[in-house]
């Protein structure tokens, strides 16, 4: 029995439903789990059979059903996003179990007593909840590095903290505008985004402004100032202009369909 199988059985013994992933990857292990996430189980016999068939399979744990994971990816601006949330709220992230992902990111594990859906909270920040899964130690990240528990924050070291209310609110109506929580729009406006997320977030921001009745030119001027001051580095002006024009066309089509 290798470390991956031992870990999978250990998670299952804690009541966490386990799923095998492709070796060194994040996708379900093909023929072993033809129904994907639906095949996740705590059955030790089934888990042992999976790892007998594929000893190098990575280990995934199904989220939801009492467990959610906050996934922070610094490469996509996750550090800045979560810092902006916490700064705006005057809060700190509670002490809970943590995993270094191997991709320079972090997974923060929380307990939850209600149903929450997977959600994107902002650039580089995702919530893994009902309908999702998270890669668990000692799996191997595509980078070749290993997922590893924080030395003093393993599942056995600290109890899982309750999911912060600001995270839970992203799944409810409170604080939502334009399909995103108000705090996320504040973070986006105040802190901008890093390279790799600029185009997507500019499009999202343009849709919010146009959807609230601003004109195309006014929207462009506001985004131009935000882009120049907040984004690192700023989008080229012609690319930003193209984003606004594209979203404006989509908004016009939406209004025409609504009026038909």
Protein Blocks (a to p, Z undefined) as FASTA:
>chain_A
ZZklmmmmmmmmnopacddddehiabdehjlmmnlmmlgcfbfklmmmmmmmmmmbccdd
deejhiacddddfknommmmmmmmmmmnopacdddddddehlopacdddddfbdcddddf
bghiacddehiacdddfbdcfkopacdddfklcfklpccddddfklmmmmmmnhpaehia
fklmmmmmmnopaehjlmmmmmmmmmmmmmnopafklmmmmmmmmmmmmpccdddfklmm
mmmmmmmmmmmmmmmmmmZZ
